[in-house]
Amino acid sequence: MILKQYYLGCLAHASYLIGDEESGKAAVVDPQRDIDVYMADAEHHHLSIDHVFLSHFHADFLAGHLELRDRTSADIKLGSKASAEYAFDALADGSEVDLGPQVRLRVLETPGHSPESICILVFDLQADPAVPHAVRTGDTLFIGDVGRPDLRASLGWTAQELGGMLYESVQKKLLSLPDSTLVYPTHGAGSLCGKHLSEETVSTIGVQRQYNYALQPMSKQRFIEIVTADQPDAPDYFTYDAILNTKEHPTLDASLQKNLNPLSVEDMLTLSQEGAQLLDVRDPAEFAGAHFRHSLNIGLQGKYATWAGTLLDPGRQIALIAEPGREEEAAIRLGRIGFDQLAGFLSGAMESLEDRPELVARMERITAATVCERLSAPSPPVLLDVRGEQEWEDVHIEGSLNIPLNRLAERYSELGERPEVVVHCASGYRSSVAASLLARDDTIRVSDLVGGLDAWQAARLPVAGSGA
């Protein structure tokens, strides 16, 4: 039996190839949209991918089920409560798929994170045909947590309703499995589909029974209270992706072939005037040194896809500015969240603007010591902390204004009339994004604290907060 996990750190997303080496048949579960990794391993192990399972209609990424269907003719398999535009096999509780004499898959309907959620038991028939070797838990059960039940609130379900379903799924289905059964979820730490996800990407039912806070003995009402409390803000694109995962849509390959085209400076200007979004995916330091005026900086080295999905409008075109050779990477990672509305990329990157200095802007990056001096001036700048609220409460610079990055556009007026803003986050990634947003307003002077709060504390400058 082959059971391989693929992990995308940027989206904290795990997908799986499950194969029967004797029959040569395989299934892929919760695939990413760029499917070459599965195709290469299937070829290496002499497998044909005959089935592609979605544990549910994912909200945080666009799955690769249509890509695998079109490339391999695989059948798409969903839970029986699912409804989609494309053809699929609806699998009810207890439905089985035999990949061959070595491997059997059995569906558990486990609504809660979403109404159509399923888990998949994996049986190694040669080892013990009666005891599940593993369970692919989707977003129902994570390592250290369970899936949040509030993401379908905009689609006709309440968090309380789904929380009650999740309780039943966990208590009656998953906790009835043997302690030895391996747990393979779809997400790890960093995902916004839960709040206490572990860095570990595999566990056992026994370990989770003992240490997972959501699996401890409690009433249904108490469970609902716990799993609905203190959930992080969900980006707007989550609803967009959950719906798009039910739709027939162009594949990633087709979108890239059509849209990943070089653009001239004049093309970029025209697109910007028509409402396109100029997205600079370079490192914050490079962006600060020189960038296309009024472009948004979301660097590839951080949580690029999540912040792009949070801050970009899926209804408007995107024109990329990237280091030469990294344009396709930027486009693919946007495609993983269903943002296919590319207009192209700036040919020659920033070198193409050498003769157009009026289109080039720069961002001041200042040290912690300089920020400290400016805050002591008679007319100090606004010190804007764009970390999350809990991060700010734990430790912050005295007098800083906390507006989380995902709320900056709607709370912009809180900056007031002062003409200078110094932005910071923990280390400098989010602050560069925020500074590029604020710099679109030509009436204010925006600076970025190099190294963020980490640099401030390293300089032994004073902080406040509950954890200070």
C-alpha positions as CSV (number, residue, x, y, z in Angstrom):
1,M,0.0,0.0,0.0
2,I,1.1,3.5,-0.8
3,L,-0.1,6.4,1.4
4,K,1.8,9.6,0.7
5,Q,1.2,13.0,2.1
6,Y,2.0,16.2,0.2
7,Y,2.2,19.4,2.3
8,L,2.0,23.0,1.0
9,G,3.4,25.2,3.7
10,C,2.0,28.5,2.2
11,L,-1.6,27.2,2.6
12,A,-0.8,24.7,5.4
13,H,-2.6,22.2,3.1
14,A,-2.1,18.4,3.1
15,S,-3.2,16.2,0.2
16,Y,-2.8,12.5,-0.3
17,L,-2.0,9.8,-2.9
18,I,-3.3,6.4,-1.9
19,G,-2.4,3.5,-4.1
20,D,-2.7,-0.3,-4.4
21,E,0.6,-1.5,-5.9
22,E,-0.8,-4.9,-6.9
23,S,-3.7,-3.5,-8.9
24,G,-2.0,-0.3,-10.0
25,K,-5.0,1.8,-9.1
26,A,-4.9,4.9,-7.0
27,A,-6.9,7.8,-5.5
28,V,-6.0,11.3,-4.7
29,V,-7.7,13.1,-1.8
30,D,-8.1,16.9,-1.5
31,P,-5.6,17.7,-4.3
32,Q,-3.9,21.0,-4.9
33,R,-4.6,22.5,-8.3
34,D,-1.1,22.1,-9.7
35,I,-1.2,18.3,-10.0
36,D,2.1,17.4,-11.5
37,V,3.4,16.1,-8.2
38,Y,0.7,13.4,-8.1
39,M,1.2,12.5,-11.8
40,A,4.9,12.1,-11.3
41,D,4.5,9.8,-8.3
42,A,1.8,7.8,-9.9
43,E,4.1,7.2,-12.9
44,H,7.0,6.3,-10.6
45,H,4.9,3.7,-8.8
46,H,3.2,2.5,-12.0
47,L,-0.3,3.7,-10.8
48,S,-3.3,5.0,-12.6
49,I,-5.2,7.7,-10.8
50,D,-8.8,6.5,-11.1
51,H,-10.5,8.4,-8.3
52,V,-10.3,11.9,-6.8
53,F,-12.0,12.6,-3.5
54,L,-12.9,15.9,-1.9
55,S,-13.6,15.7,1.8
56,H,-15.8,18.8,1.4
57,F,-16.0,22.0,-0.6
58,H,-12.9,23.7,0.7
59,A,-13.0,27.4,1.5
60,D,-9.3,28.2,1.8
61,F,-8.1,26.8,-1.5
62,L,-9.5,25.7,-4.9
63,A,-9.0,22.0,-5.2
64,G,-7.5,20.2,-8.2
65,H,-10.4,17.7,-8.8
66,L,-11.2,19.1,-12.3
67,E,-7.5,19.1,-13.2
68,L,-7.2,15.4,-12.3
69,R,-10.4,14.5,-14.0
70,D,-9.4,16.1,-17.2
71,R,-5.8,14.8,-17.1
72,T,-6.6,11.2,-16.0
73,S,-10.4,10.7,-16.5
74,A,-10.6,10.0,-12.8
75,D,-14.0,9.9,-11.2
76,I,-14.8,12.7,-8.7
77,K,-16.2,11.4,-5.5
78,L,-18.0,13.6,-2.9
79,G,-20.2,13.1,0.1
80,S,-23.9,12.3,-0.5
81,K,-24.9,15.7,0.8
82,A,-22.9,17.5,-1.8
83,S,-24.3,19.4,-4.8
84,A,-22.1,20.4,-7.7
85,E,-22.3,21.4,-11.4
86,Y,-19.9,18.7,-12.6
87,A,-20.6,15.0,-12.6
88,F,-19.6,13.1,-9.4
89,D,-20.2,9.9,-7.4
90,A,-22.2,10.7,-4.3
91,L,-20.9,8.5,-1.5
92,A,-23.1,7.8,1.5
93,D,-22.0,6.7,4.9
94,G,-20.3,3.2,4.7
95,S,-19.7,3.4,0.9
96,E,-16.6,1.6,-0.1
97,V,-14.1,1.8,-3.0
98,D,-11.7,-1.1,-3.4
99,L,-8.5,0.1,-5.1
100,G,-7.3,-3.6,-5.3
101,P,-6.5,-6.5,-3.1
102,Q,-4.4,-4.4,-0.8
103,V,-6.4,-1.3,-0.2
104,R,-10.0,-0.5,0.6
105,L,-11.5,3.0,1.2
106,R,-14.6,3.5,3.3
107,V,-16.6,6.7,3.7
108,L,-17.7,8.2,6.9
109,E,-20.2,11.1,6.6
110,T,-19.0,13.6,9.2
111,P,-20.9,16.9,8.8
112,G,-19.9,19.8,11.0
113,H,-17.2,21.8,9.4
114,S,-19.4,21.8,6.4
115,P,-22.7,19.9,5.8
116,E,-21.2,17.6,3.1
117,S,-18.0,16.7,4.9
118,I,-16.7,13.2,4.8
119,C,-13.8,11.3,6.3
120,I,-12.2,8.3,4.5
121,L,-11.1,5.2,6.3
122,V,-8.0,3.5,4.7
123,F,-7.8,-0.3,5.2
124,D,-4.6,-2.2,4.6
125,L,-6.2,-5.5,3.6
126,Q,-3.0,-7.5,3.9
127,A,-2.3,-6.3,7.4
128,D,-5.8,-6.4,9.0
129,P,-8.9,-6.1,6.8
130,A,-11.1,-5.4,9.9
131,V,-9.1,-2.5,11.5
132,P,-8.6,0.8,9.7
133,H,-5.0,1.6,9.2
134,A,-5.7,5.3,8.8
135,V,-8.4,7.9,8.6
136,R,-8.3,10.9,6.2
137,T,-10.2,13.4,8.3
138,G,-10.4,16.3,6.0
139,D,-11.3,19.4,8.0
140,T,-13.4,17.5,10.5
141,L,-10.5,16.5,12.8
142,F,-7.1,18.2,12.9
143,I,-4.0,17.4,15.0
144,G,-4.9,19.3,18.2
145,D,-8.2,20.7,17.0
146,V,-11.4,20.2,15.0
147,G,-12.7,22.1,12.0
148,R,-14.4,25.4,12.7
149,P,-18.1,25.3,12.1
150,D,-18.7,29.0,11.3
151,L,-17.4,29.2,7.7
152,R,-20.8,28.3,6.1
153,A,-22.6,31.1,8.0
154,S,-23.0,33.1,4.8
155,L,-24.3,30.0,2.9
156,G,-27.4,29.3,5.0
157,W,-26.1,27.5,8.0
158,T,-25.4,28.7,11.5
159,A,-22.3,28.0,13.5
160,Q,-24.4,26.4,16.2
161,E,-26.2,24.1,13.8
162,L,-22.9,22.9,12.3
163,G,-21.3,22.8,15.7
164,G,-23.9,20.3,16.8
165,M,-23.3,18.2,13.8
166,L,-19.6,18.3,14.4
167,Y,-20.1,17.1,17.9
168,E,-22.0,14.0,16.7
169,S,-19.5,13.3,14.0
170,V,-16.6,13.4,16.4
171,Q,-18.2,11.6,19.3
172,K,-20.1,8.9,17.3
173,K,-17.8,8.3,14.3
174,L,-14.2,9.3,14.9
175,L,-13.9,8.5,18.6
176,S,-15.3,5.0,17.9
177,L,-12.2,4.2,15.8
178,P,-9.3,2.2,17.4
179,D,-6.6,4.2,19.1
180,S,-4.0,2.8,16.7
181,T,-5.7,4.4,13.6
182,L,-3.5,7.0,12.1
183,V,-5.0,10.5,11.6
184,Y,-4.2,12.4,8.4
185,P,-6.0,15.8,8.2
186,T,-6.1,18.3,5.4
187,H,-4.5,21.2,7.3
188,G,-1.8,22.0,9.9
189,A,-0.7,25.0,11.9
190,G,-1.2,28.3,10.1
191,S,-4.5,27.3,8.5
192,L,-7.5,29.5,9.3
193,C,-9.8,26.5,9.3
194,G,-9.2,26.0,13.0
195,K,-7.6,27.8,15.9
196,H,-5.2,25.4,17.7
197,L,-3.8,23.3,14.9
198,S,-0.5,21.5,15.6
199,E,2.7,21.7,13.7
200,E,2.4,17.9,13.4
201,T,0.7,16.6,10.3
202,V,0.0,13.0,11.4
203,S,-1.1,11.5,14.7
204,T,-3.3,8.7,16.0
205,I,-6.9,8.5,17.3
206,G,-5.4,7.5,20.7
207,V,-3.2,10.5,21.0
208,Q,-5.9,12.9,19.9
209,R,-8.4,11.2,22.3
210,Q,-5.9,12.1,25.1
211,Y,-4.6,15.5,24.2
212,N,-7.0,17.2,21.7
213,Y,-9.1,19.8,23.7
214,A,-12.1,19.3,21.5
215,L,-12.3,15.5,22.0
216,Q,-12.5,15.6,25.8
217,P,-15.7,14.5,27.5
218,M,-18.3,17.3,27.5
219,S,-21.9,18.0,26.6
220,K,-22.9,19.0,23.1
221,Q,-23.7,22.5,24.3
222,R,-20.4,23.0,25.9
223,F,-18.7,21.6,22.7
224,I,-20.5,24.1,20.6
225,E,-19.6,27.0,22.9
226,I,-15.9,26.0,22.8
227,V,-15.6,25.4,19.0
228,T,-17.4,28.6,18.0
229,A,-15.5,30.9,20.4
230,D,-12.4,33.0,19.5
231,Q,-12.2,31.8,15.9
232,P,-9.9,33.9,13.7
233,D,-11.4,36.2,11.1
234,A,-12.0,34.3,7.8
235,P,-10.9,36.1,4.7
236,D,-13.6,37.1,2.2
237,Y,-12.2,34.7,-0.4
238,F,-13.2,31.7,1.7
239,T,-16.8,32.0,0.6
240,Y,-15.7,32.6,-3.0
241,D,-13.6,29.4,-3.0
242,A,-16.2,27.3,-1.3
243,I,-18.7,28.2,-4.0
244,L,-16.1,27.9,-6.8
245,N,-15.2,24.3,-5.7
246,T,-18.8,23.4,-6.6
247,K,-18.6,24.9,-10.1
248,E,-17.3,23.7,-13.4
249,H,-14.5,26.1,-14.2
250,P,-11.3,26.3,-16.4
251,T,-8.4,24.3,-15.2
252,L,-5.2,25.9,-13.9
253,D,-3.2,24.9,-17.0
254,A,-5.8,26.5,-19.3
255,S,-5.9,29.7,-17.2
256,L,-2.1,30.0,-17.2
257,Q,-1.8,29.3,-20.9
258,K,-4.4,32.0,-21.6
259,N,-3.4,34.7,-19.1
260,L,0.3,34.5,-18.2
261,N,1.5,36.9,-20.9
262,P,4.2,39.7,-20.9
263,L,2.9,43.2,-20.6
264,S,4.5,46.5,-21.5
265,V,4.7,49.5,-19.2
266,E,1.9,51.1,-21.3
267,D,-0.2,47.9,-20.9
268,M,0.2,48.2,-17.2
269,L,-0.9,51.8,-17.2
270,T,-3.9,51.1,-19.3
271,L,-4.9,48.1,-17.1
272,S,-4.5,50.2,-13.9
273,Q,-6.7,52.9,-15.4
274,E,-9.3,50.3,-16.2
275,G,-9.3,49.1,-12.6
276,A,-6.8,46.2,-12.6
277,Q,-4.8,45.5,-9.5
278,L,-1.0,45.9,-9.7
279,L,0.5,43.2,-7.5
280,D,4.3,43.3,-6.7
281,V,5.4,39.9,-5.3
282,R,9.0,40.8,-4.6
283,D,10.8,40.9,-1.3
284,P,9.8,43.9,0.9
285,A,13.3,45.4,0.7
286,E,13.3,45.2,-3.1
287,F,9.8,46.7,-3.1
288,A,10.9,49.6,-0.9
289,G,13.9,50.3,-3.1
290,A,11.8,50.9,-6.1
291,H,8.3,49.9,-7.2
292,F,5.6,50.7,-9.7
293,R,3.6,53.6,-8.2
294,H,0.4,52.5,-6.3
295,S,1.2,48.8,-6.6
296,L,0.4,46.4,-3.7
297,N,3.3,44.4,-2.2
298,I,2.5,40.8,-1.2
299,G,5.8,38.9,-1.2
300,L,6.2,35.3,-2.3
301,Q,8.3,34.5,0.7
302,G,5.4,34.8,3.2
303,K,1.8,33.7,3.4
304,Y,1.4,35.0,-0.1
305,A,-1.8,33.2,-1.2
306,T,-3.7,33.9,2.0
307,W,-2.9,37.6,2.0
308,A,-3.6,37.9,-1.7
309,G,-7.0,36.2,-1.2
310,T,-7.7,38.5,1.7
311,L,-6.7,41.8,0.1
312,L,-7.3,41.3,-3.7
313,D,-10.7,41.5,-5.4
314,P,-11.5,38.3,-7.3
315,G,-13.7,40.4,-9.6
316,R,-10.8,42.5,-11.0
317,Q,-7.8,41.7,-13.1
318,I,-4.4,41.3,-11.6
319,A,-1.2,42.4,-13.3
320,L,2.0,40.9,-11.7
321,I,5.3,42.5,-11.0
322,A,7.9,39.8,-10.2
323,E,11.5,39.0,-10.4
324,P,12.2,37.6,-13.8
325,G,11.6,33.9,-13.8
326,R,9.2,33.9,-10.8
327,E,6.1,35.0,-12.7
328,E,4.7,31.5,-13.1
329,E,5.2,30.7,-9.5
330,A,3.3,33.8,-8.5
331,A,0.5,32.9,-10.9
332,I,0.3,29.3,-9.8
333,R,0.1,30.2,-6.2
334,L,-2.7,32.6,-7.0
335,G,-4.4,29.9,-8.9
336,R,-4.3,27.6,-5.9
337,I,-6.9,29.9,-4.3
338,G,-8.9,30.4,-7.6
339,F,-7.6,33.8,-8.5
340,D,-7.2,33.2,-12.2
341,Q,-8.1,36.7,-13.4
342,L,-4.5,37.5,-14.5
343,A,-3.9,40.1,-17.1
344,G,-0.2,39.1,-17.4
345,F,3.1,40.3,-15.9
346,L,5.4,43.3,-16.4
347,S,7.9,42.3,-19.0
348,G,11.4,43.1,-17.8
349,A,10.1,43.8,-14.3
350,M,11.4,47.0,-12.7
351,E,14.1,47.5,-15.3
352,S,11.4,48.3,-17.8
353,L,10.8,51.5,-15.8
354,E,14.3,52.9,-16.1
355,D,13.1,55.6,-18.6
356,R,9.9,56.3,-16.7
357,P,11.0,57.7,-13.3
358,E,7.6,59.4,-12.8
359,L,6.1,55.9,-12.4
360,V,8.6,54.7,-9.8
361,A,8.0,55.1,-6.1
362,R,10.0,54.2,-3.0
363,M,9.2,53.3,0.5
364,E,11.2,54.6,3.5
365,R,12.4,51.8,5.8
366,I,13.6,53.0,9.2
367,T,15.3,51.4,12.1
368,A,13.8,50.9,15.6
369,A,16.1,53.6,17.0
370,T,14.9,56.1,14.5
371,V,11.3,55.3,15.2
372,C,12.0,55.8,18.9
373,E,13.4,59.2,18.2
374,R,10.5,60.3,16.0
375,L,8.0,59.2,18.6
376,S,9.6,61.6,21.0
377,A,9.3,64.6,18.6
378,P,6.7,67.3,19.2
379,S,4.6,66.0,16.3
380,P,5.1,62.3,16.4
381,P,3.9,60.0,13.6
382,V,1.1,57.5,14.0
383,L,2.7,54.2,15.0
384,L,0.5,51.6,13.3
385,D,0.7,48.0,14.4
386,V,-0.9,45.7,11.8
387,R,-0.6,42.5,13.7
388,G,-3.7,40.6,15.1
389,E,-5.5,41.9,18.1
390,Q,-4.3,39.0,20.4
391,E,-0.7,39.6,19.3
392,W,-1.0,43.3,20.2
393,E,-2.6,42.5,23.6
394,D,0.3,40.2,24.4
395,V,3.0,42.7,23.7
396,H,3.1,46.0,21.8
397,I,4.9,49.4,21.6
398,E,3.4,51.9,24.0
399,G,1.1,54.3,22.2
400,S,0.8,52.2,19.0
401,L,-2.5,52.0,17.2
402,N,-3.6,48.5,16.4
403,I,-5.5,47.9,13.2
404,P,-5.0,44.3,11.9
405,L,-3.9,44.1,8.3
406,N,-7.1,42.4,7.2
407,R,-9.1,45.3,8.7
408,L,-7.0,48.2,7.4
409,A,-9.1,49.2,4.4
410,E,-12.3,49.4,6.5
411,R,-10.7,51.2,9.4
412,Y,-8.5,53.6,7.5
413,S,-10.2,56.7,9.0
414,E,-8.8,55.8,12.5
415,L,-5.4,57.0,11.3
416,G,-6.7,60.6,11.6
417,E,-5.2,63.7,10.0
418,R,-1.5,63.2,10.9
419,P,0.6,63.3,7.8
420,E,3.1,60.6,8.8
421,V,2.5,56.9,9.6
422,V,5.1,54.4,10.6
423,V,3.9,50.8,10.1
424,H,5.1,47.7,11.8
425,C,4.2,44.0,12.4
426,A,6.2,41.2,14.0
427,S,9.0,40.9,11.5
428,G,8.3,43.1,8.5
429,Y,6.2,41.1,6.0
430,R,2.7,42.3,6.9
431,S,3.9,45.8,7.5
432,S,5.2,46.0,3.9
433,V,1.8,44.9,2.6
434,A,0.1,47.5,4.8
435,A,2.6,50.3,3.9
436,S,2.0,49.6,0.2
437,L,-1.8,49.9,0.8
438,L,-1.4,53.2,2.7
439,A,1.1,54.6,0.1
440,R,-1.7,54.8,-2.4
441,D,-2.8,57.9,-0.5
442,D,-0.3,60.5,-1.8
443,T,-1.1,62.9,1.1
444,I,0.6,60.9,3.8
445,R,4.2,59.9,4.4
446,V,4.5,56.2,5.1
447,S,7.5,54.4,6.6
448,D,8.1,50.8,7.4
449,L,9.9,49.7,10.6
450,V,12.6,47.3,9.5
451,G,12.4,44.0,11.3
452,G,9.2,45.0,13.0
453,L,8.5,44.4,16.7
454,D,11.3,41.7,16.7
455,A,13.8,44.4,15.9
456,W,12.3,46.8,18.5
457,Q,12.7,44.2,21.2
458,A,16.1,43.2,20.1
459,A,17.2,46.8,20.5
460,R,15.9,46.5,24.1
461,L,13.3,49.3,23.6
462,P,10.3,49.4,26.0
463,V,7.1,47.4,25.3
464,A,3.8,47.0,27.0
465,G,1.1,44.3,27.1
466,S,0.0,41.3,29.1
467,G,3.1,39.3,28.1
468,A,5.6,42.1,28.3
